[in-house]
Amino acid sequence: MATRRRRLPTPAYVLLGAVGALLVFGLIMVYSASSVADYVQLGDSAYHMRRQAIYALAGIVGLGVASMWDFRQRRGRRLVLTPARVAWAVWAVAAVGLFAVQVAGVGKYGATRSIDLGIGFIQPSEFAKLGCLLVVAALAAAYRQGKLSPRGFAGRAGAAVGLVLVLVMLQPDLGTTLAITTMVFAMLWLAGIRLRWFALAGALGVPLAALLVRIALYRMERVTAFLDPWADPADSGYQIIQSLYAFGSGGLFGVGLGVSRQKFFYLPAAHNDFIFAIIGEETGLVGTLAVVLMFGLIGYAGTRIAVACKDPFGRLMAGGLTAMILIQALMNMAAVTRLMPITGIPLPFVSAGGSSLVLMLTSVGLIIAVARAGAADRIRAVGRTEIKESHSARTLEWRRDSGSHLPRAGGGGTADRRRA
């Protein structure tokens, strides 16, 4: 009976707890990392923190709405919001947004990625990640169930993802392109696609990625800065050098919360892409490991939820969303610590950025929807088991009493009448 009363499984609470901890810590660190620059440039030290809090509230609403989505197809039930319809709808809205960026986008740092809505900026490329993930999950589930041929699956998935990648590269945004590509590969691996397709995609993708880096000067500068930042410490290597200084200053326990020196206009993008460096400076190795631990808990909980789900689409969606969160976290932390070239990928739930935060919290809501569906399946399974066991017990009692349904205390059993 305790199982029936539980609305969510334990991994769902672990996931929500880890995300909540990162969200609260992120608000604190956004304020710490941006307060000096905001006060000098805008006269309001809490400008970015306040905007981040507003986006967090919007993301929490998205989490709640997404967590209520029942995506399962059941006998005798007409499902309006089918996985395919929702997936293609999200993908279509994101694609329209990417086209709109090419027409009326706002440029920053040499790239045009945002649309000014008057009340704030939105990056369609962030939501294109979710659209691609849902489409690939829906197509892969149909393929695994025999509803779609291998050629049909490859053609539709390739067209959907390929169009998004082309539009993202026109901004240009190689970091998001790599994030989407890696996420799709993770989805295909979860779907059990044969390894030869991965080998073919790698044989085509690696030379293409190298060509894209080679033809753009700023991308080559990022690669050379990654290999040797001190070769050009005043220009291409400046940001990563300042990031390493931040980690080096933090030591084991950090210089103290709010006492960062690098945020005094030394480290560019301190409150968004490079906020992990400020975390390392102010909270030290202990703080950075705590952040890594929270993402580890998210990976554990998301994997448990995906494995426990019996629905093919739900399993792939939860696994893919978990992979998306972890891939972006790893790419951000690797770039900030000079384990890979700078990609411009924010740290999920922590970095300042409205589109990314709303997307990530909504994605968590979809994972919770999968956990809710898995819990409902387990409740029904337990109910069927109890009914079966109850039926078996009544059958055994009927046989023991020689078929009598009357109480033995009344002396009305069949065996008593025979003795009489």
C-alpha positions as CSV (number, residue, x, y, z in Angstrom):
1,M,0.0,0.0,0.0
2,A,2.9,2.3,0.6
3,T,3.9,1.9,-3.0
4,R,0.4,3.0,-4.2
5,R,0.6,6.2,-2.1
6,R,4.0,7.3,-3.5
7,R,3.5,9.6,-6.5
8,L,7.1,9.8,-7.6
9,P,10.0,7.3,-7.3
10,T,13.0,8.1,-5.2
11,P,15.3,9.0,-8.2
12,A,12.8,11.8,-9.1
13,Y,13.3,13.4,-5.7
14,V,17.1,13.0,-6.0
15,L,16.9,14.8,-9.4
16,L,14.7,17.6,-8.1
17,G,17.0,18.0,-5.1
18,A,20.2,18.2,-7.1
19,V,18.6,20.7,-9.7
20,G,17.2,22.8,-6.8
21,A,20.6,23.0,-5.2
22,L,22.3,24.0,-8.4
23,L,19.6,26.6,-9.1
24,V,19.9,28.3,-5.7
25,F,23.7,28.2,-5.8
26,G,23.6,29.5,-9.4
27,L,21.6,32.6,-8.3
28,I,24.1,33.3,-5.6
29,M,27.1,32.9,-7.9
30,V,25.4,35.0,-10.7
31,Y,25.0,37.8,-8.2
32,S,28.6,37.4,-7.0
33,A,30.1,37.2,-10.4
34,S,28.1,40.1,-12.0
35,S,27.6,42.5,-9.1
36,V,30.8,44.6,-9.7
37,A,30.3,45.0,-13.5
38,D,26.6,45.6,-13.1
39,Y,27.1,48.4,-10.5
40,V,29.8,50.1,-12.6
41,Q,28.0,49.8,-16.0
42,L,24.3,49.9,-15.0
43,G,24.2,51.3,-11.5
44,D,22.4,48.2,-10.2
45,S,24.6,45.5,-8.7
46,A,21.6,43.0,-8.7
47,Y,20.6,43.4,-12.4
48,H,21.7,40.0,-13.7
49,M,20.7,38.2,-10.5
50,R,17.2,39.6,-10.7
51,R,16.8,38.7,-14.3
52,Q,18.1,35.2,-13.6
53,A,15.5,34.9,-10.8
54,I,12.7,35.8,-13.2
55,Y,13.9,33.3,-15.7
56,A,14.1,30.7,-12.9
57,L,10.5,31.3,-12.0
58,A,9.5,30.9,-15.7
59,G,11.5,27.7,-15.9
60,I,9.9,26.3,-12.8
61,V,6.5,26.9,-14.4
62,G,7.8,25.1,-17.5
63,L,9.0,22.2,-15.3
64,G,5.6,21.9,-13.6
65,V,3.7,21.9,-16.9
66,A,6.0,19.5,-18.6
67,S,6.0,17.1,-15.7
68,M,2.2,16.6,-16.2
69,W,2.5,15.4,-19.8
70,D,1.2,11.8,-20.0
71,F,2.8,10.6,-23.3
72,R,1.8,6.9,-23.1
73,Q,-0.4,5.2,-25.7
74,R,-2.9,3.0,-23.9
75,R,-5.7,0.8,-25.2
76,G,-9.1,2.6,-25.3
77,R,-7.5,6.0,-24.8
78,R,-7.3,8.7,-27.4
79,L,-4.1,10.6,-26.9
80,V,-4.1,14.2,-28.3
81,L,-0.6,15.2,-27.3
82,T,1.2,12.2,-28.8
83,P,5.0,12.1,-28.7
84,A,5.2,12.6,-32.5
85,R,2.9,15.7,-32.5
86,V,4.7,17.3,-29.5
87,A,8.1,16.5,-30.9
88,W,7.5,18.0,-34.4
89,A,5.6,21.0,-32.9
90,V,8.6,21.9,-30.7
91,W,11.0,21.3,-33.6
92,A,8.9,23.5,-36.0
93,V,8.7,26.4,-33.5
94,A,12.5,26.2,-32.9
95,A,13.1,26.1,-36.7
96,V,11.0,29.1,-37.3
97,G,12.9,30.9,-34.6
98,L,16.2,30.0,-36.2
99,F,15.0,31.4,-39.5
100,A,13.9,34.6,-37.7
101,V,17.4,35.0,-36.2
102,Q,18.7,35.3,-39.8
103,V,16.2,38.1,-40.5
104,A,15.9,40.0,-37.3
105,G,18.6,38.6,-35.0
106,V,20.6,40.6,-32.5
107,G,24.4,40.3,-32.8
108,K,26.9,39.9,-29.9
109,Y,30.5,38.8,-29.8
110,G,30.6,38.3,-33.6
111,A,27.5,36.0,-33.7
112,T,23.8,36.6,-34.2
113,R,22.0,34.2,-31.9
114,S,19.2,36.1,-30.2
115,I,15.8,37.7,-30.9
116,D,14.8,40.8,-29.0
117,L,11.2,40.3,-27.8
118,G,11.0,43.7,-26.1
119,I,10.8,42.2,-22.6
120,G,13.9,40.1,-23.1
121,F,16.1,38.1,-25.5
122,I,15.5,34.6,-26.6
123,Q,17.9,32.1,-28.2
124,P,16.0,29.7,-30.5
125,S,19.1,27.5,-30.8
126,E,18.6,26.5,-27.1
127,F,15.1,25.2,-27.8
128,A,16.3,23.6,-31.1
129,K,18.2,21.2,-28.9
130,L,15.0,20.0,-27.3
131,G,13.2,19.9,-30.7
132,C,15.9,17.7,-32.2
133,L,16.0,15.4,-29.1
134,L,12.2,14.9,-29.1
135,V,12.1,14.2,-32.8
136,V,14.9,11.7,-32.7
137,A,13.3,10.0,-29.7
138,A,9.9,9.7,-31.4
139,L,11.4,8.4,-34.6
140,A,13.7,6.0,-32.8
141,A,10.8,4.6,-30.8
142,A,8.8,4.1,-33.9
143,Y,11.8,2.4,-35.6
144,R,12.4,0.1,-32.6
145,Q,8.7,-0.9,-32.6
146,G,8.8,-1.8,-36.3
147,K,6.6,1.2,-37.4
148,L,9.4,2.8,-39.4
149,S,11.9,1.4,-41.8
150,P,15.6,2.0,-41.3
151,R,15.7,4.2,-44.4
152,G,12.6,6.2,-43.2
153,F,14.2,6.7,-39.8
154,A,17.5,7.8,-41.2
155,G,16.0,10.1,-43.7
156,R,13.6,11.9,-41.4
157,A,16.0,12.2,-38.5
158,G,18.8,13.3,-40.8
159,A,16.6,16.0,-42.4
160,A,15.3,17.3,-39.1
161,V,18.7,17.5,-37.4
162,G,20.6,18.5,-40.5
163,L,18.4,21.6,-41.1
164,V,18.8,22.7,-37.5
165,L,22.6,22.3,-37.7
166,V,22.8,24.4,-40.9
167,L,20.7,27.2,-39.4
168,V,22.8,27.1,-36.2
169,M,26.0,27.3,-38.1
170,L,24.8,30.3,-40.1
171,Q,24.7,32.3,-36.8
172,P,27.5,31.0,-36.5
173,D,27.6,28.8,-33.4
174,L,29.9,25.8,-33.6
175,G,29.6,25.1,-29.8
176,T,25.8,24.5,-30.0
177,T,26.3,22.5,-33.2
178,L,28.7,20.2,-31.4
179,A,26.4,19.9,-28.4
180,I,23.4,19.0,-30.7
181,T,25.5,16.5,-32.6
182,T,26.9,14.8,-29.5
183,M,23.4,14.7,-28.0
184,V,22.0,13.0,-31.1
185,F,24.8,10.5,-31.1
186,A,23.9,9.7,-27.5
187,M,20.3,9.3,-28.4
188,L,21.1,6.9,-31.3
189,W,23.3,4.8,-28.9
190,L,20.5,4.6,-26.4
191,A,18.2,3.5,-29.2
192,G,20.5,0.6,-30.0
193,I,21.5,1.8,-33.5
194,R,24.2,-0.3,-35.0
195,L,27.8,0.9,-34.5
196,R,28.6,1.0,-38.2
197,W,26.3,4.0,-38.6
198,F,28.4,5.8,-35.9
199,A,31.6,4.9,-37.8
200,L,30.1,6.3,-41.0
201,A,28.9,9.5,-39.3
202,G,32.3,10.0,-37.6
203,A,34.1,9.4,-40.9
204,L,32.0,12.2,-42.5
205,G,31.7,14.5,-39.4
206,V,35.3,14.8,-38.2
207,P,36.7,16.1,-41.5
208,L,33.7,18.5,-41.8
209,A,34.3,19.8,-38.3
210,A,38.0,20.3,-39.1
211,L,37.1,22.2,-42.2
212,L,34.6,24.5,-40.3
213,V,37.4,25.3,-37.8
214,R,39.9,25.9,-40.6
215,I,37.9,28.4,-42.6
216,A,37.0,30.7,-39.7
217,L,39.8,32.7,-38.1
218,Y,38.2,33.1,-34.7
219,R,37.7,29.3,-34.4
220,M,41.4,28.7,-35.3
221,E,42.3,31.2,-32.6
222,R,40.3,29.3,-30.0
223,V,42.1,26.1,-31.0
224,T,45.5,27.7,-30.8
225,A,44.6,29.3,-27.5
226,F,43.6,25.9,-26.2
227,L,47.0,24.4,-27.3
228,D,49.1,27.3,-26.0
229,P,47.2,30.3,-24.4
230,W,50.5,31.9,-23.4
231,A,51.5,32.3,-27.0
232,D,49.1,35.3,-27.2
233,P,48.3,36.2,-23.6
234,A,46.9,39.6,-24.4
235,D,44.4,38.5,-27.0
236,S,43.3,35.0,-28.0
237,G,44.7,33.4,-24.8
238,Y,43.6,36.1,-22.4
239,Q,40.3,34.6,-21.3
240,I,41.5,31.1,-20.6
241,I,44.6,32.4,-18.8
242,Q,42.4,34.5,-16.5
243,S,40.2,31.5,-15.9
244,L,43.2,29.4,-14.8
245,Y,44.3,32.2,-12.5
246,A,40.9,32.1,-10.9
247,F,41.2,28.4,-10.2
248,G,44.8,28.8,-9.0
249,S,43.8,31.5,-6.6
250,G,40.9,29.4,-5.1
251,G,43.0,26.6,-3.7
252,L,41.2,24.1,-1.5
253,F,38.5,26.2,0.1
254,G,38.5,29.4,-2.0
255,V,39.1,33.0,-1.2
256,G,35.6,33.4,0.1
257,L,32.1,33.8,-1.3
258,G,31.8,37.2,-3.0
259,V,35.6,38.0,-2.7
260,S,36.6,37.1,-6.2
261,R,39.3,39.3,-7.8
262,Q,38.8,38.0,-11.4
263,K,35.3,39.5,-11.6
264,F,36.8,43.0,-11.4
265,F,36.9,43.1,-15.2
266,Y,39.7,40.6,-15.5
267,L,37.7,37.6,-16.6
268,P,35.3,38.1,-19.5
269,A,31.9,36.5,-19.3
270,A,32.4,35.8,-15.6
271,H,28.7,35.5,-14.9
272,N,27.7,33.1,-17.8
273,D,30.1,30.9,-19.7
274,F,33.0,31.2,-17.2
275,I,31.0,31.2,-14.0
276,F,32.6,27.9,-13.1
277,A,36.0,29.7,-12.8
278,I,34.5,32.2,-10.3
279,I,33.1,29.2,-8.4
280,G,36.6,27.7,-8.3
281,E,38.1,31.0,-7.1
282,E,35.5,31.8,-4.4
283,T,34.7,28.3,-3.1
284,G,37.9,26.4,-4.1
285,L,38.2,22.7,-5.0
286,V,35.5,21.9,-2.4
287,G,32.9,24.0,-4.2
288,T,33.8,22.8,-7.6
289,L,33.6,19.2,-6.5
290,A,30.2,19.9,-5.0
291,V,28.9,21.2,-8.3
292,V,30.3,18.1,-10.1
293,L,28.6,15.9,-7.5
294,M,25.3,17.5,-8.2
295,F,25.6,16.8,-11.9
296,G,26.6,13.3,-11.0
297,L,23.4,12.9,-9.0
298,I,21.4,14.2,-12.0
299,G,23.1,11.6,-14.2
300,Y,22.4,8.8,-11.7
301,A,18.7,9.8,-11.2
302,G,18.0,10.4,-14.9
303,T,19.5,7.1,-15.8
304,R,17.5,5.3,-13.1
305,I,14.3,6.9,-14.3
306,A,15.0,6.1,-18.0
307,V,15.8,2.4,-17.2
308,A,12.7,2.0,-15.1
309,C,10.3,3.3,-17.8
310,K,8.7,0.6,-20.0
311,D,7.5,3.0,-22.7
312,P,10.1,3.2,-25.6
313,F,9.7,6.9,-26.2
314,G,9.7,7.8,-22.5
315,R,12.9,5.7,-22.0
316,L,14.7,7.5,-24.9
317,M,13.4,10.9,-23.9
318,A,14.6,10.6,-20.3
319,G,17.9,9.2,-21.3
320,G,18.5,11.8,-24.0
321,L,17.5,14.7,-21.8
322,T,19.9,13.4,-19.1
323,A,22.6,13.1,-21.7
324,M,22.0,16.6,-22.9
325,I,22.3,18.1,-19.5
326,L,25.5,16.2,-18.7
327,I,27.1,16.9,-22.1
328,Q,26.6,20.6,-21.7
329,A,28.0,20.5,-18.2
330,L,31.0,18.6,-19.3
331,M,31.7,20.8,-22.3
332,N,31.5,24.0,-20.1
333,M,33.7,22.7,-17.3
334,A,36.2,21.2,-19.8
335,A,36.5,24.5,-21.7
336,V,36.9,26.6,-18.5
337,T,39.6,24.3,-17.2
338,R,41.4,24.1,-20.6
339,L,40.6,20.5,-21.3
340,M,39.0,21.5,-24.6
341,P,38.7,24.7,-26.7
342,I,36.2,27.3,-25.6
343,T,32.8,26.5,-27.0
344,G,30.5,29.2,-25.5
345,I,28.3,26.5,-23.8
346,P,26.8,27.7,-20.5
347,L,26.8,25.7,-17.3
348,P,23.3,24.2,-16.9
349,F,21.2,25.7,-14.0
350,V,24.2,27.9,-12.9
351,S,25.3,30.3,-15.7
352,A,23.3,33.4,-16.4
353,G,21.1,33.1,-19.4
354,G,17.3,33.0,-19.7
355,S,16.8,30.7,-22.7
356,S,19.2,28.1,-21.4
357,L,17.8,28.1,-17.9
358,V,14.1,27.8,-19.0
359,L,15.1,25.0,-21.4
360,M,17.0,23.0,-18.8
361,L,14.2,23.3,-16.2
362,T,11.6,22.3,-18.7
363,S,13.7,19.3,-19.7
364,V,13.8,18.3,-16.0
365,G,10.0,18.5,-16.0
366,L,9.9,16.1,-19.0
367,I,12.2,13.6,-17.1
368,I,9.8,13.9,-14.1
369,A,6.9,13.1,-16.5
370,V,8.8,9.9,-17.4
371,A,9.3,9.1,-13.7
372,R,5.6,9.7,-13.0
373,A,4.7,7.3,-15.9
374,G,7.0,4.7,-14.5
375,A,5.5,5.0,-11.1
376,A,2.0,4.6,-12.5
377,D,3.1,1.5,-14.4
378,R,4.5,0.0,-11.2
379,I,1.3,0.8,-9.3
380,R,-0.7,-1.0,-11.9
381,A,1.7,-4.0,-11.8
382,V,1.5,-4.2,-8.1
383,G,-2.3,-4.0,-8.3
384,R,-2.5,-6.8,-10.8
385,T,-0.1,-8.9,-8.6
386,E,-2.3,-8.3,-5.5
387,I,-5.5,-9.3,-7.5
388,K,-3.8,-12.5,-8.8
389,E,-2.5,-13.4,-5.3
390,S,-5.9,-12.7,-3.8
391,H,-7.6,-14.9,-6.4
392,S,-5.0,-17.7,-5.8
393,A,-5.6,-17.5,-2.0
394,R,-9.4,-17.7,-2.5
395,T,-9.0,-20.7,-4.8
396,L,-6.8,-22.5,-2.3
397,E,-9.3,-21.8,0.5
398,W,-12.2,-23.1,-1.7
399,R,-10.3,-26.3,-2.3
400,R,-9.4,-26.8,1.4
401,D,-13.0,-26.3,2.4
402,S,-14.2,-28.8,-0.4
403,G,-15.9,-26.0,-2.3
404,S,-17.9,-24.5,0.6
405,H,-18.4,-20.6,0.6
406,L,-20.1,-20.7,4.0
407,P,-18.4,-20.0,7.3
408,R,-17.2,-23.1,9.1
409,A,-18.2,-21.7,12.5
410,G,-21.8,-22.1,11.5
411,G,-21.5,-25.8,11.0
412,G,-22.8,-25.4,7.4
413,G,-19.8,-26.7,5.5
414,T,-20.0,-29.5,3.0
415,A,-17.8,-31.7,5.0
416,D,-19.9,-31.3,8.1
417,R,-23.1,-32.3,6.2
418,R,-21.4,-35.4,4.9
419,R,-20.3,-36.4,8.5
420,A,-23.9,-35.8,9.6
